[in-house]
Amino acid sequence: MSTPSSRLLSLLSLLQARRDWPGGVLADRLGVSPRTVRRDVDRLRELGYPVHASKGPDGGYRLDAGTQMPPLLLDDEQAVALVVALQTASTGVAGVDEAAVRALATLRHVMPARLRTAADALQVTAVTRRGDRPEVDQHVLLAVGAAVRAREVLRFDYEGGTDAGARPARRAEAHHLVTWGGRWYLVGYDLDRADWRTFRVDRLTPKSGSGPRFAPRALPAADVTAFVAERFAGSTPWPCRGEAEVAMAATEVALWAGRDALVEPLGPDRSRVALSAWSWDGVAARFAMFGVPLRVIGPADLSDAMRRLSDRATAAVTS
């Protein structure tokens, strides 16, 4: 029979694996009674895990987001993948790279010896490119992202031009937060100039307090990708360009997508990405390199290229 500690870890692993678990199914998987499952859930709550319980014949348990970060349970592959990601982290966001180094040290300290040996074999040096992207304050990035999510008018000081310090604060409806060419941009409607603009986030200092909410306006382009591409016309020499939703955080996508990519966060682990290449098969291959689920937005040429790539990959491993 498993010990209470090992059973607790098994329960936590199951709750992290999928969103909802019927109580009876959990009890069967753990080989215990429903009453024991209830006691173990109470222990997890004492440790800081917000486990929600629903009553009734279809009742069960769900691990929700909490107010603080509880201890994490990672499998071997997740732990090694996290080590690699932390070693190569270079987001261009102030404080994040240093935090990644601290997180890597913490993770390595608690790893089993067998995993620590594997992680130590993956000593990677992330080399930045000459003239690399400017650093963005993470608090500024969070403030801009919050305004975009809440559809609020953002008031901010903006560097550039003459007598910048004497000018009044800018006011813009915050519509989209994107990365392009290794830089973060706010796509917004400038209320004082009555026009759509792109603002570099590294040159932006938000004012305290949230502004009024606004109804979304229609961009003067098919979508945010087309709008930004038009504003930076000439910076993408490749003839083929497609879009897809990628199951990965925008900050992580931006590390690998290339300087011609447009990345827009859609959630904590989902992004809208536009990539270019010399052929549609090349665009499909660039999306495939992320190794995560994705959904093609368009055009149809990219969908066709994805099917061709899938057929070739299947044929390559078929005996």
C-alpha positions in Angstrom: 0.0 0.0 0.0 1.3 3.5 -0.8 2.4 5.8 1.9 0.4 9.0 2.5 3.2 11.1 1.1 3.6 9.2 -2.1 -0.2 9.0 -2.5 -0.4 12.8 -2.1 2.1 13.3 -4.9 0.2 10.8 -7.1 -3.0 12.7 -6.4 -1.3 16.0 -7.3 0.1 14.6 -10.5 -3.4 13.4 -11.6 -5.0 16.8 -10.8 -2.4 18.5 -12.9 -2.8 16.1 -15.8 -6.4 17.1 -16.7 -8.9 19.7 -15.6 -11.8 17.7 -14.0 -11.7 14.4 -12.1 -14.8 12.6 -10.8 -14.2 11.6 -7.2 -14.9 7.9 -7.8 -12.4 7.8 -10.7 -9.7 9.4 -8.6 -10.3 6.8 -5.8 -10.0 4.0 -8.3 -6.8 5.3 -9.8 -5.2 5.7 -6.4 -6.6 2.4 -5.0 -8.2 4.1 -2.0 -11.7 5.0 -0.7 -13.5 8.3 -1.7 -13.2 9.3 2.0 -9.4 9.0 1.7 -9.4 11.1 -1.4 -11.3 13.8 0.5 -8.7 13.8 3.3 -5.8 14.0 0.8 -7.5 16.9 -1.0 -7.7 18.7 2.4 -4.0 18.1 2.9 -3.2 19.6 -0.6 -5.3 22.7 0.3 -3.3 23.1 3.5 -0.1 23.1 1.3 -1.6 26.0 -0.8 -3.1 24.1 -3.7 -6.6 25.5 -4.5 -8.5 22.3 -5.2 -12.2 22.9 -6.0 -14.7 20.3 -5.1 -18.2 19.9 -6.6 -20.9 17.9 -4.9 -23.6 15.7 -6.3 -23.7 12.4 -8.4 -21.4 14.0 -11.0 -19.2 15.7 -8.3 -15.4 15.7 -8.5 -12.3 17.8 -8.1 -10.5 20.4 -10.1 -7.1 22.1 -9.5 -7.7 25.9 -9.9 -5.4 28.9 -10.1 -4.6 30.3 -6.7 -3.4 33.5 -5.1 0.2 32.4 -4.7 2.5 29.9 -6.3 2.4 26.5 -4.6 5.1 23.8 -5.0 5.2 22.3 -8.5 5.4 18.7 -9.5 7.3 18.1 -12.7 7.9 14.8 -14.6 11.4 14.1 -15.8 10.8 15.5 -19.4 9.3 18.7 -18.0 12.2 19.3 -15.6 14.8 18.8 -18.3 12.8 21.0 -20.8 12.5 23.7 -18.2 16.3 23.7 -17.6 16.9 24.1 -21.4 14.4 26.9 -21.6 15.8 28.8 -18.6 19.4 28.5 -19.9 18.4 30.0 -23.3 16.0 32.6 -21.9 16.6 36.1 -23.4 13.3 37.9 -23.5 14.5 41.5 -23.7 12.3 42.2 -20.6 14.2 43.8 -17.7 14.6 41.5 -14.7 13.3 38.4 -16.4 16.6 37.1 -17.6 18.1 37.5 -14.1 15.0 35.8 -12.6 15.6 32.9 -15.1 19.1 32.4 -13.7 17.8 32.3 -10.1 15.0 29.9 -11.1 17.6 27.6 -12.8 19.7 27.5 -9.7 16.7 26.7 -7.6 15.5 23.9 -9.9 19.0 22.4 -10.2 19.3 22.3 -6.4 16.3 20.1 -5.9 16.6 17.9 -9.0 17.4 14.2 -8.5 21.1 13.3 -9.2 20.1 11.4 -12.4 18.3 14.5 -13.8 21.0 16.9 -12.6 23.6 14.9 -14.6 21.4 15.1 -17.7 20.8 18.8 -17.2 24.6 19.5 -16.6 25.2 17.9 -20.0 23.1 20.7 -21.6 25.3 23.7 -20.9 24.0 26.2 -23.5 25.4 29.7 -24.0 22.8 32.0 -25.5 24.6 34.5 -27.8 22.9 37.7 -28.4 23.1 39.3 -31.9 24.8 42.6 -32.5 22.4 45.5 -32.2 19.9 43.2 -30.4 16.5 44.4 -29.1 16.3 47.0 -26.4 15.4 46.0 -22.9 11.8 46.5 -21.8 10.8 47.0 -18.2 8.6 44.0 -17.1 6.3 46.3 -15.1 5.7 48.5 -18.1 5.0 45.4 -20.3 2.5 44.1 -17.7 0.8 47.5 -17.5 0.4 47.7 -21.2 -0.8 44.1 -21.4 -3.4 44.7 -18.7 -4.7 47.8 -20.6 -5.0 45.7 -23.8 -6.8 42.9 -22.0 -9.2 45.3 -20.2 -9.8 47.5 -23.3 -8.7 50.6 -21.4 -7.3 53.9 -22.6 -3.6 54.1 -21.6 -2.0 57.4 -20.6 1.7 57.5 -20.9 4.8 59.5 -21.6 6.6 58.7 -24.8 10.3 59.3 -25.6 11.2 60.8 -29.0 10.9 64.1 -30.7 11.7 67.6 -29.3 10.6 68.9 -25.9 9.3 65.5 -25.0 9.3 66.3 -21.3 7.2 69.4 -21.9 4.5 67.7 -23.9 1.3 66.3 -22.2 0.9 62.6 -21.7 -0.2 60.6 -24.8 -3.6 58.9 -24.7 -4.3 55.8 -26.7 -6.8 53.0 -26.8 -4.7 49.9 -26.2 -5.8 47.4 -28.8 -2.8 45.0 -29.3 0.5 44.1 -27.8 2.9 42.6 -30.3 6.5 41.8 -31.0 8.1 42.7 -34.3 11.8 42.6 -35.3 12.8 41.7 -31.7 10.9 44.7 -30.2 7.7 45.0 -28.3 5.0 47.4 -29.7 1.6 48.7 -28.6 -0.8 49.0 -31.4 -3.3 51.6 -30.4 -5.6 54.4 -31.5 -4.1 57.8 -30.6 -7.0 59.8 -29.3 -5.2 63.2 -29.6 -4.1 62.6 -33.2 -7.3 60.6 -34.2 -5.2 58.0 -35.9 -3.8 54.5 -35.5 -0.2 54.3 -34.2 2.4 51.8 -33.1 4.4 52.7 -30.0 7.6 51.1 -28.9 7.1 49.7 -25.4 10.7 50.4 -24.4 10.1 54.1 -24.9 6.8 54.2 -23.1 6.2 55.1 -19.4 2.5 54.5 -18.3 0.8 56.9 -16.0 -0.7 55.6 -12.8 -4.4 54.7 -12.7 -6.5 53.1 -15.4 -8.3 55.0 -18.0 -11.8 54.7 -19.3 -12.8 51.6 -21.2 -13.5 51.7 -24.9 -15.4 49.7 -27.6 -13.0 48.0 -30.0 -12.4 49.8 -33.2 -11.9 48.2 -36.6 -8.2 48.3 -37.7 -7.6 50.0 -41.1 -6.3 46.6 -42.3 -7.5 43.0 -42.5 -6.0 42.2 -39.1 -3.2 43.3 -36.7 -0.6 41.3 -38.7 -1.4 43.2 -42.0 -1.5 46.5 -40.1 1.9 46.1 -38.6 3.4 44.6 -41.8 2.2 47.7 -43.7 3.7 50.0 -41.1 7.0 48.3 -41.5 6.8 47.7 -45.2 10.1 46.5 -46.7 11.3 44.8 -43.5 10.0 41.4 -44.7 11.6 40.4 -48.0 10.2 36.9 -48.1 7.4 36.3 -50.6 5.2 34.0 -48.5 3.7 34.9 -45.1 1.2 33.0 -43.0 -0.5 33.1 -39.6 -1.3 30.5 -37.0 -2.4 30.2 -33.4 0.4 28.6 -31.4 0.0 26.9 -28.0 3.0 28.7 -26.5 3.5 32.0 -24.5 4.3 35.0 -26.6 7.5 35.7 -24.7 8.7 32.2 -25.5 7.7 32.3 -29.1 9.5 35.6 -29.5 12.8 33.9 -28.5 12.8 31.6 -31.5 10.5 33.1 -34.1 13.0 35.4 -35.8 13.2 39.1 -36.3 10.6 39.2 -39.1 7.9 37.5 -37.0 4.9 39.2 -35.6 3.8 37.7 -32.2 0.6 38.7 -30.4 -0.2 37.2 -26.9 -3.7 35.7 -26.8 -3.3 34.2 -23.3 -0.8 32.9 -20.9 0.1 29.9 -23.1 -1.4 30.9 -26.5 -0.1 33.3 -29.2 -1.0 34.5 -32.7 2.1 34.3 -34.9 2.9 35.5 -38.4 6.0 34.0 -40.1 7.6 34.4 -43.6 9.8 32.3 -45.8 10.9 31.8 -49.4 8.1 29.2 -50.0 4.9 28.0 -48.3 6.6 24.8 -47.4 9.2 26.9 -45.7 6.6 28.8 -43.7 5.0 25.4 -42.6 8.4 24.1 -41.5 9.0 27.3 -39.4 5.7 26.8 -37.6 6.4 23.1 -37.1 9.7 23.8 -35.4 7.9 25.0 -32.2 6.8 21.4 -31.5 3.5 22.4 -29.9 -0.2 22.2 -31.1 -1.2 25.0 -33.5 -4.1 26.1 -35.7 -3.6 27.6 -39.1 -5.4 30.9 -39.6 -4.4 31.4 -43.2 -4.0 31.7 -46.0 -5.1 28.4 -47.7 -1.6 28.1 -49.2 -0.2 27.5 -45.7 -2.9 24.9 -44.9 -1.9 23.0 -48.1 1.8 23.3 -47.2 1.0 21.9 -43.7 -0.7 18.8 -45.3 2.3 18.3 -47.6 4.7 18.5 -44.6 2.6 16.0 -42.7 2.5 13.6 -45.6 6.3 13.8 -46.0 7.0 13.4 -42.3 4.7 10.3 -42.2 6.4 8.8 -45.2 9.8 9.4 -43.7 9.1 7.1 -40.8 7.0 4.5 -42.6 8.8 1.2 -43.3 
